Amino acid sequence: MNENLEKLFRRIKYPKQTVQFSDLPLLMKQFAYHLPFENVDIMINRTTSLEYDALCNKMIHNKRGGLCYELNPLFFNTLQ
């Protein structure tokens, strides 16, 4: 497992190291509870890259939330 994924699982308090199909409801719930919707960047007119590393930096390392078009790609990459 890569470092970003380990940190994401800790951030969202996901109790496992892997994701099986049966784990999706729990993963989605933890993701929604611990990674909030946040529109601060839009309010201060700051653009954010949608690259995986930039999303990880914002939401995992800096412990911020994200917009829907930031949260969804992060979740997608988590599933890959």
Order of alpha helices (4+ residues) and beta strands (2+ residues): alpha-alpha-alpha-alpha-alpha
